[in-house]
Structure formats: structure tokens, C-alpha cells
């Protein structure tokens, strides 16, 4: 991000990942999208789950710390549950509202207690989480009709075309000056947090309950902090502690509410690691 602007980095990441997903899908599956309406839905999901999601995340990250950003990402399952209730996809219970309130209070505490510059970045990250949560809720229906690989492939294809007018000019301007280190960073981002992460998540969802998979979101801020301190020189703020406690508690309550006996898995249970 020292050498590429957010639109340029997102475009190159999504475009190359789209090509990889398309090749994998072509070689391993013959499934096709059966209606024009579904193409329209996939285009909408790509705006929320890829374009807005990744643009806002990288833009917000340039104003805040990696640790604070991942702390807000943890609130994703609770925010997803809130979106599902507001969209009428799930009923609200007292336990669910308590979980949403706790996670929301933690997120707002983290945004409000940060320095002014970081506060803006945290707010953008929170918008990113909201966009991704909305994508998860809306995309749940189409995942009942198509395989995850098919959905992911088309979402990335549409995302690449959506990002093209935003990122092509800065990408062409910044590409010639990229260092070898930057190219290695781009290769890592595409191979592991994008393509491999989606595949690992799909495999995990075939082995254990989706709610169990979603609980591993707790590891993201912990692992980020462990790496951000020595690699990026970030300092952990004491002000993050009460926000982290509220967010972790809220997500735990939200997920527990969705795991009660006889409950239908909610979109919050299916929250995957942030792409």
C-alpha cells in the first residue's frame, strides 16, 4: 500500500483472482447460471461483497492500524445477524439483540476512542463490514441453487468489471514503478488471502458446522496483533481492551443464539473470514 493506491491494488487483486477462479471452475465444474435474473443478482452481490467491501477495507486501512481494522472485522457475525433481522430473513430474539448491542457498542467504542485520523479509518472499515454482511445475507438464497465455486467465480468476474473504471487509471500510472517486494506482496495477497482462503473455507464448511467455522474469526485480531507489532511496529492501545471485550462478547452471544437446538443456521453462522 506504500506503492499502490487502494483502487489499483483492489483491481489487480480481483482481476487476477477472477481469472484463476474462472480457470478452476472451467476445469472442475460444468455448472452454468440458468437465468438472467441470477446474473443480475450476482452483479449486485459483487458490488457489496467484492467492490465496496475491498475498496473500503483497503482505504480505511490506510488511516488506521491493522489491529484495529481486524478488531472491527470480528463484529461481522453480529452485524450480519442485524442485517438479516432488518431484511426479514431471521427473527429477532432477546438473546440476539443483546449480542448485537454488545458488538455494536464495542465497535462504536473502538471508532470513538481512536485518534481523529484513525477514527475516520475505523468508520470506513465499519462500512466495509456492513457491506460484506449485507452481501452474506442476500447471497444466501442463490447459494441454495448453485455451488459456492460457481457463485464465487461470477462474483469476482463482475467485481473485476465493476472496479475497472475506478482502478485502471491509477493502476497504469503506478504499475511501472512497482518494486519486486510489492509484486511479491501482490502475489501473496492473490494466492493466499483470496484464492486459497475461499477454497479452505469451502472445504471446512463440508467438514464441520458453519457456525464452528465462523468462530475462528476470533483468531484474526489476535494473529494480526502478533504480526503487526514486530513487522509494522504497531503499538497496542489500552483503549482497545474494553472495545475488544464488548465485540468478542457480542459475537459469542450472537453465534450461541444461532446454535440453539433446532435452529436454522443463520447468515451470521455462515460468516466467513474477510476476503
Secondary structure, 3 states (H helix, E strand, C coil): CCCCCHHHHHHHHHHHHHHHHHHHHHHHCCCCCCCHHHHHHHHHHHHHHHHHHHHHHHHHHCCCCHHHHHHHHCCHHHHHHHHHHHCCCCCCCHHHHHHHHHHHHHHHHHHHHCCHHHHHHHHHHHHHHHHHHHHHHHHCCHHHCCCHHHHHHHHHHHHHHHHHHHHHHHHHHHHCCCCHHHHHHHHHHHHHHHHHHHHHHHHHHHHCCHHHHHHCCHHHHHHHHHHHHHHHCCCCCCHHHHHHHHHHHHHHHHHHHHCCCCCCCCHHHHCCCCC
